[in-house]
């Protein structure tokens, strides 16, 4: 699946996106796999309350299943005006 990173998440990881092979069942499982890869992922995902996630461009929860998902995007909460 494709994993996309936006704003400061992109800055901390150093990539705008990457292709990930995973056995993760939920978004939380995917995050744990990523955090185990390298320190930069640990830093980026250290505070999940500061992150939002979208699955195939729809806002979702961290406990959402990944079955059939092609794209996961991580980004900070946005404010409008």
Backbone torsions as a table, in degrees:
resi	resn	phi	psi	omega
1	UNK	NA	158.3	176.1
2	UNK	-90.4	135.1	176.1
3	UNK	-118.3	123.8	-178.3
4	UNK	-110.1	144.3	-179.8
5	UNK	-125.6	135.3	-178.2
6	UNK	-125.5	154.6	175.5
7	UNK	56.9	-132.6	-175.8
8	UNK	-68.2	-21.1	176.0
9	UNK	-64.2	-44.4	177.1
10	UNK	-60.8	-42.5	-178.9
11	UNK	-63.3	-41.9	-178.1
12	UNK	-71.2	-36.6	-179.0
13	UNK	-84.1	-30.9	177.3
14	UNK	87.6	12.7	179.4
15	UNK	-138.8	144.3	173.8
16	UNK	-80.6	-30.3	177.4
17	UNK	-163.5	162.8	175.6
18	UNK	-154.8	157.2	176.4
19	UNK	-94.0	127.6	-175.0
20	UNK	-123.2	130.3	170.1
21	UNK	-94.3	125.2	-173.9
22	UNK	-143.7	153.9	171.4
23	UNK	-109.6	11.8	-177.2
24	UNK	-62.0	140.4	178.1
25	UNK	-89.5	-39.2	-178.1
26	UNK	-125.5	171.6	175.8
27	UNK	-59.7	-42.1	178.7
28	UNK	-58.8	-40.8	177.1
29	UNK	-62.0	-41.7	178.5
30	UNK	-62.2	-43.6	178.8
31	UNK	-60.5	-42.4	178.4
32	UNK	-62.3	-39.9	176.5
33	UNK	-62.6	-44.4	-179.9
34	UNK	-65.2	-43.5	-180.0
35	UNK	-60.2	-31.2	-179.1
36	UNK	-76.4	-16.0	-177.2
37	UNK	-68.0	-54.1	-173.0
38	UNK	-155.4	161.0	-179.6
39	UNK	-59.4	-37.5	-177.6
40	UNK	-61.4	-32.9	176.2
41	UNK	-72.6	-39.1	177.1
42	UNK	-58.3	-43.8	179.2
43	UNK	-65.4	-46.3	-177.1
44	UNK	-64.1	-34.6	-176.6
45	UNK	-105.7	22.3	-176.3
46	UNK	-72.1	-26.2	-178.8
47	UNK	-130.9	92.3	-176.5
48	UNK	-67.4	-19.7	177.7
49	UNK	-68.3	-16.7	179.0
50	UNK	-95.9	10.3	-177.4
51	UNK	-125.2	154.1	170.1
52	UNK	-125.4	160.6	-180.0
53	UNK	-136.2	143.5	173.8
54	UNK	-126.1	136.9	176.8
55	UNK	-111.0	120.9	-175.6
56	UNK	47.7	45.8	174.9
57	UNK	69.0	21.4	174.2
58	UNK	-122.2	128.5	179.6
59	UNK	-54.8	136.4	-174.4
60	UNK	-142.5	-178.4	177.6
61	UNK	-105.4	161.2	-179.6
62	UNK	-70.1	-19.1	178.4
63	UNK	-93.5	8.1	-179.6
64	UNK	-69.0	142.9	178.1
65	UNK	-72.4	150.5	-179.3
66	UNK	-99.8	-0.9	-178.4
67	UNK	-56.6	123.5	177.7
68	UNK	80.9	-3.5	-179.2
69	UNK	-76.7	135.0	179.3
70	UNK	-103.5	-24.3	-176.2
71	UNK	-141.1	131.6	175.1
72	UNK	-120.8	129.7	179.4
73	UNK	-122.8	133.3	177.7
74	UNK	-113.0	135.5	-177.8
75	UNK	-159.5	158.7	176.5
76	UNK	-74.8	159.8	175.8
77	UNK	-58.2	144.9	-179.7
78	UNK	-109.4	147.6	174.8
79	UNK	-115.2	147.8	-179.6
80	UNK	-108.5	171.8	179.8
81	UNK	-163.7	NA	NA
